Amino acid sequence: MASKAAQKRLTREYKSISENPPPYITAHPSESNILEWHYVITGPEDTPYHGGQYWGTLIFPPNYPFAPPAIPWEVSTILIGLLSFMTSDEMTTGSVSTSSAERKFLASRSRWWNSTGGGSQAKGNFATKGNVKAGDGGAKFRSEWPEVDLENWEWMRKNKIDAATGAKPDGDNGSSCGPQLGIAGSSGNQAQAVVDAVVQQRDAGRGWLYRNKLLVAGAAIFIYVLIARLVNGNETLA
């Protein structure tokens, strides 16, 4: 449960972000829990994310904002930082390296994914704690972003996107809702060819460390056990 300070602060921040929304960012707190915020980042122009719709959540601690000396982040600051990091090519801990083609492909499918839960059928199993969740038929996204959801379905109808697969029907040359990558093939297997090409490009960009991660992990465990035994042996001799 939010403290009085958190309630007051987040209410003020919602008013501020509603009146002066940052570029490409929309955000609001959940109606049932002000500590749970939902945001949509629209992919900026001149980036591989252009046209993408990136939905996520922010879960704040009950004692938000943090007491000094920690930095008192604001919601808009967090989301602007996230947008800046997302569109940067800088790699850091937890980053996943992908090609520009794969980013464009996934961006083109983001509206379909959000509003259909990845093409799943609605079963009434709503996500909890604000988690973005596939498999609910888009129910969670629809409950948080009803107007955006309607726009997404209109976009899918206009572009003849299959709600189950995210692809256009065979009558339109079997093209997926992602960009064409110049892959030859019949309309029946073109969507799979696009996915295979994206995976190949992604794997080609991964380094030696990723390809040999099991070997590296095994070596690390062996060294740890060896050091532990040496330390225990020294303690016994002492």
DAHU-V635407 format. One record per residue. N is the residue number from 1. PHI is phi in whole degrees, -180 to 180 (* if undefined). OMEGA is omega in whole degrees, 0 to 359 (none if undefined). NEAR is the number of other ideal C-beta (glycine too) atoms within 10 Angstrom. Layout:
BEGIN
((N | PHI | OMEGA | NEAR) (N | PHI | OMEGA | NEAR))
END
This chain:
BEGIN
((1 | * | 183 | 8) (2 | -72 | 174 | 20) (3 | -72 | 179 | 13) (4 | -61 | 180 | 7) (5 | -66 | 179 | 13) (6 | -67 | 179 | 18) (7 | -59 | 181 | 15) (8 | -66 | 183 | 11) (9 | -66 | 183 | 19) (10 | -70 | 175 | 20) (11 | -63 | 178 | 13) (12 | -66 | 180 | 11) (13 | -69 | 177 | 21) (14 | -65 | 177 | 16) (15 | -62 | 181 | 10) (16 | -67 | 183 | 13) (17 | -73 | 176 | 21) (18 | -75 | 181 | 11) (19 | -79 | 181 | 7) (20 | -134 | 183 | 8) (21 | -68 | 176 | 13) (22 | -65 | 179 | 15) (23 | -57 | 175 | 8) (24 | 70 | 185 | 17) (25 | -127 | 172 | 18) (26 | -130 | 182 | 17) (27 | -152 | 175 | 22) (28 | -157 | 176 | 15) (29 | -81 | 176 | 21) (30 | -66 | 180 | 16) (31 | -66 | 184 | 9) (32 | -96 | 184 | 7) (33 | -155 | 184 | 14) (34 | -70 | 177 | 19) (35 | -79 | 181 | 20) (36 | -107 | 181 | 18) (37 | -111 | 176 | 24) (38 | -116 | 180 | 20) (39 | -135 | 172 | 21) (40 | -127 | 175 | 20) (41 | -105 | 177 | 22) (42 | -92 | 182 | 18) (43 | -60 | 181 | 21) (44 | -67 | 175 | 15) (45 | -64 | 177 | 9) (46 | 62 | 173 | 7) (47 | -134 | 177 | 16) (48 | -64 | 182 | 20) (49 | -91 | 184 | 23) (50 | -56 | 180 | 14) (51 | 86 | 180 | 17) (52 | -76 | 181 | 20) (53 | -127 | 188 | 23) (54 | -107 | 184 | 20) (55 | -101 | 179 | 20) (56 | -153 | 181 | 15) (57 | -131 | 172 | 17) (58 | -123 | 178 | 16) (59 | -111 | 183 | 13) (60 | -95 | 177 | 22) (61 | -71 | 181 | 11) (62 | -58 | 182 | 11) (63 | -97 | 177 | 11) (64 | -61 | 355 | 20) (65 | -77 | 183 | 17) (66 | -62 | 178 | 12) (67 | -73 | 177 | 8) (68 | -56 | 13 | 7) (69 | -95 | 180 | 5) (70 | -64 | 181 | 8) (71 | -72 | 180 | 9) (72 | -80 | 181 | 11) (73 | -62 | 172 | 13) (74 | -107 | 181 | 16) (75 | -57 | 182 | 23) (76 | -62 | 179 | 16) (77 | -64 | 179 | 13) (78 | -61 | 184 | 15) (79 | -72 | 176 | 23) (80 | -64 | 177 | 16) (81 | -63 | 178 | 11) (82 | -64 | 178 | 16) (83 | -62 | 180 | 21) (84 | -63 | 179 | 10) (85 | -67 | 183 | 11) (86 | -63 | 184 | 15) (87 | -88 | 178 | 16) (88 | -91 | 177 | 11) (89 | -92 | 181 | 8) (90 | -69 | 180 | 7) (91 | -100 | 177 | 9) (92 | -150 | 182 | 7) (93 | -59 | 180 | 4) (94 | 90 | 180 | 5) (95 | -72 | 175 | 11) (96 | -120 | 181 | 9) (97 | -83 | 178 | 12) (98 | -135 | 179 | 16) (99 | -79 | 178 | 16) (100 | -62 | 180 | 12) (101 | -63 | 180 | 18) (102 | -68 | 178 | 23) (103 | -63 | 178 | 19) (104 | -64 | 180 | 20) (105 | -62 | 181 | 23) (106 | -69 | 177 | 17) (107 | -62 | 182 | 21) (108 | -69 | 180 | 20) (109 | -98 | 188 | 19) (110 | -66 | 179 | 21) (111 | -64 | 178 | 24) (112 | -60 | 182 | 28) (113 | -63 | 182 | 20) (114 | -62 | 187 | 23) (115 | -86 | 179 | 24) (116 | -120 | 184 | 27) (117 | 63 | 181 | 23) (118 | 77 | 179 | 15) (119 | 88 | 182 | 18) (120 | -81 | 178 | 16) (121 | -91 | 180 | 11) (122 | -67 | 180 | 14) (123 | -124 | 179 | 11) (124 | 80 | 180 | 7) (125 | -90 | 184 | 13) (126 | -65 | 177 | 12) (127 | -70 | 180 | 18) (128 | -113 | 178 | 8) (129 | 55 | 175 | 10) (130 | 76 | 183 | 20) (131 | -68 | 172 | 12) (132 | -71 | 189 | 16) (133 | -140 | 171 | 17) (134 | -86 | 177 | 15) (135 | 101 | 181 | 16) (136 | -109 | 179 | 21) (137 | 68 | 181 | 20) (138 | 83 | 185 | 25) (139 | -63 | 182 | 19) (140 | -66 | 179 | 24) (141 | -63 | 181 | 25) (142 | -64 | 181 | 20) (143 | -71 | 181 | 15) (144 | -92 | 184 | 22) (145 | -134 | 184 | 22) (146 | -60 | 181 | 10) (147 | -70 | 178 | 7) (148 | -66 | 178 | 18) (149 | -62 | 177 | 19) (150 | -62 | 178 | 12) (151 | -63 | 179 | 14) (152 | -65 | 180 | 23) (153 | -67 | 176 | 18) (154 | -65 | 177 | 10) (155 | -63 | 179 | 16) (156 | -66 | 178 | 18) (157 | -66 | 181 | 10) (158 | -63 | 182 | 8) (159 | -96 | 177 | 13) (160 | 56 | 180 | 13) (161 | -90 | 177 | 25) (162 | -71 | 183 | 17) (163 | -66 | 182 | 15) (164 | -84 | 186 | 11) (165 | -118 | 184 | 14) (166 | 79 | 181 | 21) (167 | -112 | 174 | 22) (168 | -79 | 181 | 19) (169 | -65 | 181 | 13) (170 | -61 | 180 | 13) (171 | -65 | 178 | 8) (172 | -107 | 177 | 12) (173 | 67 | 174 | 11) (174 | 66 | 183 | 17) (175 | -75 | 178 | 17) (176 | -80 | 178 | 23) (177 | -80 | 174 | 22) (178 | -92 | 181 | 21) (179 | -71 | 178 | 15) (180 | -76 | 183 | 11) (181 | -108 | 177 | 16) (182 | 74 | 182 | 7) (183 | -97 | 179 | 12) (184 | -79 | 178 | 6) (185 | 155 | 181 | 12) (186 | -77 | 183 | 10) (187 | -65 | 183 | 14) (188 | -70 | 183 | 9) (189 | -117 | 184 | 12) (190 | -66 | 181 | 21) (191 | -62 | 179 | 20) (192 | -67 | 179 | 14) (193 | -64 | 178 | 15) (194 | -63 | 180 | 22) (195 | -62 | 180 | 14) (196 | -62 | 180 | 12) (197 | -65 | 179 | 17) (198 | -64 | 180 | 20) (199 | -64 | 179 | 11) (200 | -63 | 179 | 12) (201 | -66 | 179 | 16) (202 | -66 | 181 | 15) (203 | -66 | 180 | 10) (204 | -66 | 182 | 8) (205 | -88 | 181 | 12) (206 | -87 | 186 | 13) (207 | -89 | 182 | 8) (208 | -60 | 183 | 8) (209 | -60 | 181 | 9) (210 | -68 | 183 | 12) (211 | -67 | 182 | 11) (212 | -115 | 186 | 12) (213 | -64 | 179 | 11) (214 | -67 | 178 | 8) (215 | -63 | 179 | 10) (216 | -64 | 180 | 13) (217 | -64 | 179 | 10) (218 | -63 | 179 | 11) (219 | -65 | 180 | 11) (220 | -64 | 179 | 10) (221 | -65 | 180 | 10) (222 | -61 | 180 | 10) (223 | -64 | 179 | 10) (224 | -62 | 180 | 10) (225 | -63 | 180 | 10) (226 | -62 | 179 | 10) (227 | -64 | 180 | 10) (228 | -62 | 179 | 10) (229 | -67 | 179 | 10) (230 | -63 | 179 | 10) (231 | -64 | 180 | 10) (232 | -64 | 179 | 10) (233 | -65 | 179 | 10) (234 | -65 | 179 | 9) (235 | -66 | 179 | 8) (236 | -66 | 179 | 7) (237 | -64 | 180 | 6) (238 | -67 | none | 5))
END
